[in-house]
Structure formats: C-alpha cells, structure tokens
Amino acid sequence: MNERTQLNSIASDSHSKIVRVVERLNATMDIIRREYLRKHLDPWVVAYSGGKDSTLLLQLIWEMLASLPVRDRRRKVYVIGNDTLVESPLVIQHLKTTIATISTAAAANGLPIETQITKPHIDQTFWVNVIGRGYIPPTRNFRWCTDRMKIIPTSQLIESLVRTHKRAVLLVGTRKSESESRRRNMAKHGVSATKMNPHSSVEGCRIFAPLAEFKDEDVWLILIQRKPPWGGSHHDLITLYRNAGGGECPLVLTKDDAPSCGTTSPRFGCWTCTVVSKDRSLRGLIDSGHEDAEVFARLFDFREWLVQLREDDANRQRVRRDGNLKSRADGTPVMGPFKLDVRKRILRELQTLEQEIAQQLITESELDVIEDIWRRDQIRQDCRSALHEAITPNPEGASA
C-alpha cells in the first residue's frame, strides 16, 4: 500500500468514526428527550463526579433541556456530586468549581436544575474512623470506606427525594466499555441505554444509563468538539486526565459499583485510598511536573506511610472494637484496630503535613468527634485493665 492509499484509508476511517459517533449521539439525544417528556414528573437525579462520562451525560441533558420550550421544562433535574473529604485535591477543586458554575448558569438560563454535593456524616469520615476508632486504612477485603463515605450519603439524598416525590430516576454515566467487570455488572442488572431498571437498593428509584454503548473515544471526541453549555471549556478536564493518566472514581451508588473505586486502573479517587497498591493517578500528577507536584508528593508519601503502619501488627490491638478476639482457621490471630498511641501519632503527623502544605486535611468537627471516641476508648481500656487486675491472683496475697 503506497503513502497516498494509506492516507486515504486513514481519512476514510476517521470519517466513518465521526459518522458513527454523530449517529450514536443523535440517537442518545432522542432517547433522553423522549424519557424527559413522558407524562409523569418523577425528578431526575444526575450522578455527577466531574469526570468525562458524567460531564458528557450532564451536557447532553442540558442541551436537551435548552432545546425545549419553557412550558415543557417541567421535570426537576438534581445534579449531585460526592465529596468524601479526602478527595484528590485537583479533582475536588474541579468538582466544586464546575458544580458552582452549573448552578449559576442553570438559574441564569431558566433551566430546572439544582445542584448538591453530598458528604459523609461527621461520625463516619475517613479520619474519624482511622484516627478515632483505629480502623486500618481500607483493603480489598475490608473496604469499609465505600459504604460510609460514598453510598450512604448519596443514597440518603435519593431516598429523601423519593419520599418527597414518591419516585425518582437516577441517571448515570456508566458505560459497558469501561471494563469487563462493568460490562458484566450492567448485563446482570439489565442496564441499557434505552430502558429504565429498578435501583438495587433504593425502592421507588429507577436507573437510566444513556451512555451505556459509548466507547472512550466517542466520549472524548464529543467533549473535544463541543464546549460545555454552562460556559468555559473542557480544557481543565482534558488536562487533568492527560497529566494523571486516569479516570474519575465514579459516584458510587451501590456495592456493585464498589470495584470501580480503588482498582488497579489509574482512577482519580481519595488521596488516602489504600485499596490500590499504588496510587497511579496521584503519581502521574507528580511525574507530569504539575505546579503542585511537591504537595502531591507529600500526600503520596503520607498515604504510603499509612500502608506501612497497617501492615505492622505491632501497631494494632489484639482485641477488636467489640471486645472479642478473632483467629483464622490455623489459629493465627486476626489483629484489631490501631492502638491508641498509634492513632495519636497519625494525628500528629497529619497536622504536621497540614502545616507543611498549607492545606486543611482534617476539620475541627472531626477533631471533636475523635476526642470523644478517644475518651471513651481510654475509659474502656482502664476498665478492662482494672478488671484484669481484679481477677488475677496476687502471689504475695496467696503466700500470706
């Protein structure tokens, strides 16, 4: 094949690809419009993480709403994000900035869109559980963080909307081509781009995934070609992906979504995430020479230190928080939470890190809850010690 033939072939492939994407985009827009215009007024809840898939989903919904006469914009659309309070700094900054822009632009354009960012209950944040209760940083077998920091806060918001409106529709940007596990999970629950499916845990809520058949290249091609209708550009989003070489850690809504949060894929997630062996997205930001690379490096090192603490049994109690001992089948003890002195050491190091990078990493409210947990743990520990002394025979007393 000569050079001219190769160029013609490439041009033909590119044209075919663009035609395919345009056809898929138009078909998806028609489906979104058809579903929105149904007679019922069940509110739409858009799961927005600030990443490429949820950004495209919101953009298509926005463009659909803007194309409708004002009289037809009757259904409320809630755009919800999630802040675990330990998000990757650039990701949470991007999420908060875009959510604020979306809220302002929606009001200015008369669109029925409201925004909200959910957060874990103050008693269930990462630091309250690790520093307060001594939970070890999450592992694949003990991923306590997903429920407390992601699923519960978001599910509670959806449940409140269902109580108010009787029903709701959750729109997600999940796609079959994201991974084989995602494809299998979507097939298991019958999730497709053309129909609604019951939510697995929230009664009265149905799930709609309009982008199910989109490929990665489809998403990027559309985002590069079309500016966000709420203003600005997708430049920051594209740069964020390019520098980190990752994807967003999506808004986790059910336990079935959990594997996508903290896998070996280079996703943006919590900077404290220890489910992955290495945080490749944070490492990518450091290696890209980002202006805040030094800050990211300090966060990366602190996360690695947490892993080291977790793997050293000397840092952990033999007794679990419920007061019981646990052993494996071979008799090997299963260690419990961090010892109180280790928790205090983690807090000191975290506050030192805050000063070094001039960023708040733990809130005063969390510190209050942690102090209360420590006080109760100390009382419990003193009581156990006293009880142990009371039932242990005294050699001197026995001889007397």
BELTA-V113331 format. One record per pair of residues at least 24 apart in sequence whose ideal C-beta (glycine too) atoms are under 6 Angstrom apart, sorted by sequence separation. I is the first residue (numbers start at 1). J is the second residue. D is the distance in Angstrom with one decimal. If there is no record, write none. Layout:
BEGIN
I_J_D, I_J_D
END
This chain:
BEGIN
124_148_4.0, 315_342_4.6, 32_60_5.9, 120_148_5.7, 271_299_4.8, 120_149_4.4, 33_64_5.1, 48_79_4.9, 272_303_5.8, 32_64_5.1, 43_76_4.3, 44_77_4.6, 45_78_4.9, 46_79_4.7, 48_81_5.0, 120_153_5.4, 274_307_5.3, 41_75_5.4, 83_117_5.2, 77_112_5.9, 118_153_4.0, 170_205_5.6, 174_209_5.2, 246_281_3.5, 76_112_5.2, 77_113_4.8, 78_114_5.3, 79_115_4.7, 80_116_5.2, 81_117_4.6, 82_118_5.0, 83_119_5.2, 118_154_5.2, 175_211_5.3, 176_212_5.6, 167_204_4.8, 168_205_5.0, 169_206_5.3, 170_207_5.0, 171_208_5.0, 172_209_5.2, 175_212_6.0, 244_281_4.2, 173_211_5.3, 177_215_4.9, 36_75_5.9, 73_112_5.3, 118_157_5.5, 169_208_5.6, 175_214_5.2, 245_284_4.3, 85_125_5.4, 86_126_4.7, 244_284_4.2, 244_285_5.0, 162_204_4.2, 243_285_5.5, 159_202_5.8, 162_205_5.7, 50_94_5.1, 158_202_5.3, 50_95_3.9, 243_288_4.0, 65_111_5.1, 155_202_5.9, 158_205_5.7, 243_290_5.9, 50_98_5.8, 302_353_5.6, 201_254_5.7, 200_254_5.1, 298_357_5.6, 295_357_4.7, 84_149_4.3, 82_150_5.8, 185_256_5.3, 82_154_5.6, 181_259_5.7, 154_253_5.8, 151_252_5.7, 150_252_4.1, 146_252_5.8, 146_258_4.7, 45_158_5.8, 57_173_4.1, 43_161_5.8, 54_173_4.3, 53_173_3.4, 43_165_5.3, 45_168_5.6, 42_167_4.4, 43_168_5.2, 44_169_5.2, 45_170_4.9, 46_171_4.9, 47_172_4.8, 105_230_3.9, 42_168_5.7, 105_231_5.6, 42_169_5.3, 44_171_5.8, 102_230_4.9, 101_230_5.5, 143_275_5.9, 140_275_5.9, 138_274_5.7, 137_274_3.9, 138_275_5.1, 126_272_5.8, 57_211_5.8, 56_219_5.3, 63_229_5.8, 52_219_5.3, 62_229_4.8, 59_228_5.9, 82_251_5.3, 137_306_4.7, 137_310_5.2, 136_310_4.6, 91_268_4.6, 32_210_5.5, 88_268_5.1, 28_210_5.3, 87_270_6.0, 88_271_5.0, 86_270_4.5, 84_270_5.4, 86_272_4.6, 21_218_5.0, 51_248_2.5, 49_248_4.6, 21_221_5.4, 49_250_5.2, 49_251_4.9, 134_337_3.0, 47_251_4.1, 134_338_3.9, 134_343_5.3, 131_343_5.1, 131_346_5.3, 131_347_5.0, 127_362_4.9, 128_366_5.4, 132_370_4.0, 127_366_5.3, 131_370_5.4, 133_373_6.0, 125_366_5.6, 128_369_5.1, 132_373_4.0, 128_370_5.9, 122_365_5.1, 123_369_5.9, 122_369_5.9
END
